[in-house]
Amino acid sequence: MNKPRTIDAYIDEFTGQARDLLEQLHALVREAVPDAQEAIKWGHPAWVHPSGTILFVISGHAKHANFAFTPSTRDAFDTELSGMETGKGTVKLPYGSPVPADLLRRMIAYRVREHEDDGVLWM
């Protein structure tokens, strides 16, 4: 099996609710950071700042998608993420559940700011 070379090709490997969620996340990120370069990193969709630093990565799994930020971004929203399953720098988004678009937009903006203002690189 060939590895996807684009985010669209990655998403095309999914069907149903998984594809719907990944398409929503892709559209949300395109809107929030139109200057970020889209890439495949470690086999998953990633968005790269014009400086060359990875900003965030998404990945599709059997029952959920992960949105991976830096641990510092995830920690900054700890209170708002209570009740959601999270990891060191990730937020788990179950298929079939509403996308917390407003929260993700704010996390995206925070991640861009922490990179541009504070020089926070990828993990």
C-alpha positions as CSV (number, residue, x, y, z in Angstrom):
1,M,0.0,0.0,0.0
2,N,1.3,3.4,-0.9
3,K,1.6,6.1,1.7
4,P,-0.6,9.1,1.0
5,R,1.3,12.1,-0.4
6,T,-1.4,14.7,0.3
7,I,-3.9,15.4,3.0
8,D,-6.7,14.8,0.6
9,A,-5.3,11.4,-0.3
10,Y,-5.0,10.6,3.4
11,I,-8.6,11.5,4.0
12,D,-9.8,9.5,1.0
13,E,-8.6,6.4,2.7
14,F,-11.4,6.8,5.3
15,T,-15.2,6.4,4.9
16,G,-18.4,7.4,6.7
17,Q,-18.1,9.3,10.0
18,A,-14.3,9.0,10.0
19,R,-14.0,10.8,6.6
20,D,-16.6,13.4,7.6
21,L,-14.7,14.3,10.8
22,L,-11.4,14.4,9.0
23,E,-12.8,16.6,6.3
24,Q,-14.3,19.0,8.9
25,L,-10.9,19.2,10.7
26,H,-9.1,19.8,7.4
27,A,-11.5,22.7,6.5
28,L,-11.3,24.1,10.0
29,V,-7.5,24.2,9.9
30,R,-7.4,25.7,6.3
31,E,-9.7,28.5,7.5
32,A,-7.7,29.1,10.7
33,V,-4.2,29.1,9.3
34,P,-4.3,29.6,5.5
35,D,-0.6,30.4,5.4
36,A,0.4,27.1,6.8
37,Q,1.8,24.5,4.4
38,E,0.0,21.2,4.3
39,A,2.3,18.1,4.5
40,I,2.3,14.4,5.4
41,K,4.5,13.8,8.4
42,W,4.9,10.4,9.9
43,G,2.1,9.2,7.6
44,H,-0.4,11.8,8.9
45,P,-1.7,15.2,7.9
46,A,0.4,18.0,9.4
47,W,0.4,21.8,9.1
48,V,3.8,23.6,8.9
49,H,4.4,27.2,9.8
50,P,6.1,29.3,7.1
51,S,9.2,29.1,9.4
52,G,9.3,25.4,8.9
53,T,8.0,24.3,12.4
54,I,5.2,21.8,12.6
55,L,2.2,23.4,14.2
56,F,-0.1,20.4,14.6
57,V,-1.0,17.0,13.2
58,I,-4.3,15.1,12.8
59,S,-4.7,11.3,12.5
60,G,-7.6,9.0,11.9
61,H,-8.0,5.8,13.9
62,A,-10.7,3.0,14.2
63,K,-13.1,4.9,16.4
64,H,-11.7,8.4,16.7
65,A,-9.4,11.1,15.3
66,N,-6.6,12.7,17.2
67,F,-5.7,16.3,17.0
68,A,-2.1,16.7,18.2
69,F,-0.8,20.0,19.4
70,T,2.2,20.7,21.6
71,P,1.8,19.6,25.3
72,S,2.0,23.3,26.3
73,T,-1.0,24.1,24.0
74,R,-3.0,21.2,25.4
75,D,-2.1,22.2,28.9
76,A,-3.3,25.8,28.3
77,F,-6.8,24.5,27.6
78,D,-6.8,21.8,30.4
79,T,-10.0,23.1,32.1
80,E,-12.0,23.3,28.8
81,L,-10.8,19.9,27.8
82,S,-12.1,18.2,31.0
83,G,-14.6,15.5,30.1
84,M,-12.7,14.9,26.8
85,E,-10.1,12.2,26.4
86,T,-6.6,13.7,26.0
87,G,-3.0,12.7,25.9
88,K,0.3,14.5,26.4
89,G,-0.5,16.9,23.5
90,T,-3.5,15.3,21.9
91,V,-7.3,15.6,21.9
92,K,-9.3,12.5,21.0
93,L,-12.3,13.3,18.8
94,P,-14.8,10.3,18.7
95,Y,-16.5,9.7,15.3
96,G,-20.1,10.7,15.4
97,S,-19.7,13.4,18.1
98,P,-19.9,17.1,17.4
99,V,-16.6,18.8,16.6
100,P,-15.7,21.3,19.2
101,A,-14.9,23.8,16.5
102,D,-14.7,26.9,18.6
103,L,-12.3,25.3,21.1
104,L,-10.1,23.9,18.3
105,R,-10.0,27.3,16.6
106,R,-8.8,28.8,19.9
107,M,-6.2,26.1,20.4
108,I,-5.0,26.5,16.9
109,A,-4.6,30.3,17.4
110,Y,-2.8,29.7,20.7
111,R,-0.4,27.2,19.0
112,V,0.4,29.7,16.3
113,R,1.0,32.4,18.8
114,E,3.1,30.3,21.1
115,H,5.4,29.5,18.1
116,E,5.5,33.0,16.7
117,D,5.8,34.9,20.0
118,D,7.5,32.4,22.3
119,G,9.5,30.3,19.8
120,V,7.9,27.0,20.9
121,L,8.9,24.4,18.4
122,W,7.4,21.0,17.7
123,M,7.7,18.3,20.4
